[in-house]
């Protein structure tokens, strides 16, 4: 009887959920999206409501703001709650790591939700097994490069972004010293095209993009 009741409960718990896997982008009814890395597995509601279960792997969530309905992401050992933001979640059976790009999210162990912490943009934290979340620390947003975007944390200098683009595209990228120290705001650059990304960067610091040998240079006007 007990076994039968357990099977029935699991069936009810999973009713209305659809499992998706592999590199793809899932679009929810409100316009929120989850971009899955190859190897990720996620469960979403049949009506694409504001909830998801990341069973394994990594996903980047872009959540539309709705103060009346928080978006929830559940992993095997943690829960993430958010009103509207961009963040990544990486999950295994025993560990969950969250990297926040913009907005704010709370992270808590599933077993002890009262131990939730709140992350700020550019921070990361993880939940290992049943432990409380680790103290938030600066995140390397370069780990999100698999999405096809370059995420820039608040305060990153133009020179550092130029260096990241040079590494990403394996091409020399220079920047005028007068512009290199300019601090940027939080941003997302499409990294599908070096020239397109450099045009956005140059516009942010008031410079121009010119050819420089086999590479590119951002120069002061």
Residue, then its C-alpha position, 0 to 999 in steps of 0.5 A: x500500500x505504501x509503495x502504491x501511494x508513493x508511485x501515485x504521489x510521484x505521478x501527480x507530482x510529475x503530471x503536466x511536466x515535459x522533459x527537454x534536453x540538448x542545446x536549445x532555447x526554451x521559450x515560456x508563455x510570458x516570453x522568458x527563455x532558458x538557453x540550454x547548454x549541450x548535455x542539459x536536461x530540464x523539465x517545464x510545465x506543459x503550459x510553459x508557466x513560470x517554473x522549471x526544473x533543471x535536472x542536470x547541466x547548465x542553462x542561462x535564464x532570461x526572465x521577464x519581470x512580473x512582481x505578482x508571479x516569481x519565476x522558480x527554478x528547482x534543481x535536485x538540491x536547491x531552489x532559485x526564485x526571481x522576479x526578473x533577471x538574467x542568470x545561469x544555473x548549473x546543476x548535478x545531483x548534489x551541487x547547484x551553482x548560480x551566476x547572476x548577470x543582472x537583477x537579483x535572485x535568491x538561492x536556497x537549499x531545498x531542504x532548508x529554504x529559510x537559509x536563502x541568500x540573495x545574489x547581486x549582479x556579477x556574483x556567484x554562489x553554490x549549494x553543495x548537498x544539504x549545505x547552506x549556500x556559499x558566501x556570494x563572491x565575484x563571478x567570472x562572466x566569461x564562463x557564460x561564453x557558450x551562450x554566444x554572448x559576452x557578458x560584461x559586469x558593472x565596472x569592467x574597463x573597456x581595455x579588459x573587454x577588448x582583451x576578452x574579445x581578442x581572446x574570443x576571436x583569436x585576433x589582435x584588438x587594440x584600444x587607445x590608452x585614453x579609452x582603455x580605462x573607461x569603466x562600463x556599465x553592465x551589458x551583454x554583447x553579441x559575440x557572433x561578430x567581432x566587428x559588431x561587438x567592437x562597434x558597440x564597445x567603441x560607441x560606449x567609450x566614444x571611439x572609432x573602430x579602424x583596421x590595424x594590420x591583421x586586427x582591429x583598433x579602437x581609437x579616440x576621435 
